[in-house]
Amino acid sequence: MGTGAEHFDDTGDARSDAALARRLQILATEHWGLLAARSTAQSEVLTRITIYLTLVSAGLVTIGLLGQATEFGSWFPVAALAILGFLTVVGLLTLIRMLTVSEEDMMFVLAMNRIRGGYADVDPTAAEYFLASTHDDAVGMTVTYSFLRYRGGLEQVLGSSLIMSALVTGSVGGMFAGGLCAAVGMPTGGAVTIGVIVGLGIVALTAWYGGYRFMGVWKTYTPRRPSAGPPAQWGPR
């Protein structure tokens, strides 16, 4: 009887080990898939930003060369407005894609936090070695983005590629709007004012819409492993 019981226990342990191994393999496969998708999205949007900034640089140089060639007369205003209008459209499309990728990046981080929590469930002692969070909520996402200290939302926004691209697009869009107003006969002061308003409006609308989409996620999303509070390494805030 004793031999039979020992054999049964060994079989049970083997089945348990096999189940844990399968779970870890599934989690690891999903984790690597998310990492690959995140890397691909980041690479794609960085390429689009590079292309857009190259187009802006080339477009402004072209406008300068056209101005010298035509002595800023003849068909120069039409050509300059066409180039600025094209650059504005490309910039707006780039901003839309950047907003989408920012949301996707947050999605990937939350998903990987949840998987990291699955690792901790399988081996709780491993959790103490993770700097990235095992919690799939807003605090956990912020921890994964900044391990060692709390990073405020304003710092995150102002330092983002999105705001930089919005500033470039706002400048180009403002020049296009101001130039168009001047082309139809508006006084210089009024055209400059319209251009500044349009430029600032593009930047403000981009920042507002990004924040609106970010806040909207937390109204419908339910975390599986909510955080008990901020991590100790953040210190008092």
Phi, psi and omega in degrees: 000318180298319180297320179296318181295319180295321179295320180296318180294319179298318179296319179297318178296320180297318179296320179296316179297320180294321179294318178295321179296318178296318180298315179296322179294318179296315180297317181295320179297315178295321179298313179294324176298318178294319178299318180295317180295320179295316180297319180296317180296316180296317180297319181294317182288325176295324176295320179294322177296317179299315179299317182295313180296325176295318178297319179298313180300312180295322181295317180293322176296319179298318178299317178298316180294320177296321179299318179292321183291324183259000184056035177057035177229197176055237184266011181302313181302319180295315180296317180297316179294323178297317180295314180295322177296318178298314180296324178295316179297315179298321178296317179295319177296322178295319178297320179299315179295321179295322176297319179295316181292325176299318178292321178296320180297317176299320178298315180295319180297315179298318180296319180288328173299318180295319178294321177299325174297325176296321175300317181295327177293320180291317180224089183302332181291340180285338185298330182291346180266354180275125167274321173293152188283153172258010183248132185260054175232188185297319179294316179299319178298316180296322178297317180295326177285333182214096187295311198268338181211159177287131178247116183293158181297323180295317178298318180296317183290311184295332180270006186275155174295333180298312181293321177300314179293326177295323177296317179295313180296320177297321178295314180294316179296323177295319177296321179295313181296316179295318178296321179295318178297319179294325181293330180269008173104005179290143177302154185303317180299317179293321180295318178297318180299314178299318180298317179295318180297316180296317180298311178294327179296321178297316180295314182294318180295321178298313180295318181295314184292324175298316177294324179296317179293321180297313181292328180296330180299317186285350177280338184243345184270137177243114181290150177274327181231080180293150181284147175281339181165179179293153180290159184295327184291343176289334180072188179291144180231000000 
